[in-house]
Amino acid sequence: MRILIIIVSIILLAWYSASAQKSPYAGQEIREIKALSPSEIDGYLNGRGMGFAKAAELNHYPGPRHVLDLAKELALTTNQLEKTKSLFESMKKEATKLGKMLIDKEKELDRLFASGRISAKKLENILMEIASIKAKLRYVHLKAHLEQKQILSSHQVVLYDKLRGYGSSHGHHHNHEHSH
């Protein structure tokens, strides 16, 4: 009888443990900045795109980083290669600066909550600052795609899309002026 009680207790304990729901945030409370993963922090500090330019990338506006990666396949001229390198470095420099600003603001937000010194007004102000920085960061990345398209020929843009795996129906290349 005693063994039966132990077995039932173990089964009930296992069932209870399995049915207890953990938050998807479990474990994240130990992060330096609670709202950002280590890979997000790394991305911001290193000027990576992090999806900010998807609207451009998926609508036939190549990004300089990927154009550099595909330079040989795209048969970039020396002039195109130099312009793309310059564009990429300029974009990365500005994105890295803004990324650092964003990290600092997220740290500040985290500290305000951790210290209990947050108020609705402070919250509104810091969120507006974070939103402004994110908008500027997105602008930097999207603008680079806009400028990159002007460096390439329309044939190179179609080839870029194909090499990046964006499908084969790209008949919507109107209103595009390219320098060669």
JOVENUR-V431341 format. One record per pair of residues at least 24 apart in sequence whose ideal C-beta (glycine too) atoms are under 7 Angstrom apart, sorted by the first residue. I is the first residue (numbers start at 1). GAP is how many residues later the second one is. If there is no record, write none. Layout:
# JOVENUR-V431341
i:I gap:GAP
i:I gap:GAP
This chain:
# JOVENUR-V431341
i:33 gap:70
i:33 gap:73
i:33 gap:74
i:33 gap:77
i:34 gap:76
i:35 gap:71
i:35 gap:75
i:36 gap:70
i:41 gap:62
i:44 gap:55
i:44 gap:58
i:44 gap:59
i:45 gap:51
i:45 gap:54
i:45 gap:55
i:45 gap:58
i:46 gap:50
i:47 gap:45
i:47 gap:48
i:47 gap:49
i:47 gap:52
i:49 gap:92
i:52 gap:85
i:52 gap:86
i:52 gap:89
i:53 gap:88
i:53 gap:89
i:53 gap:92
i:55 gap:87
i:56 gap:86
i:56 gap:89
i:56 gap:90
i:57 gap:88
i:58 gap:108
i:60 gap:97
i:60 gap:101
i:60 gap:110
i:60 gap:113
i:61 gap:84
i:61 gap:85
i:61 gap:87
i:61 gap:88
i:62 gap:83
i:62 gap:86
i:62 gap:87
i:62 gap:90
i:62 gap:95
i:62 gap:98
i:63 gap:81
i:63 gap:82
i:63 gap:85
i:64 gap:24
i:64 gap:27
i:64 gap:80
i:64 gap:84
i:66 gap:98
i:67 gap:81
i:67 gap:93
i:70 gap:90
i:70 gap:93
i:73 gap:90
i:74 gap:82
i:74 gap:85
i:74 gap:86
i:80 gap:71
i:80 gap:72
i:83 gap:68
i:84 gap:64
i:84 gap:67
i:87 gap:57
i:87 gap:60
i:87 gap:61
i:91 gap:49
i:91 gap:50
i:91 gap:53
i:94 gap:46
i:95 gap:42
i:95 gap:45
i:95 gap:46
i:98 gap:35
i:98 gap:38
i:98 gap:39
i:98 gap:42
i:99 gap:38
i:101 gap:32
i:102 gap:28
i:102 gap:31
i:102 gap:32
i:102 gap:35
i:105 gap:24
i:105 gap:25
i:105 gap:28
i:106 gap:24
i:149 gap:27
i:150 gap:28
i:150 gap:29
i:151 gap:28
i:152 gap:26
i:153 gap:25
i:153 gap:27
i:154 gap:24
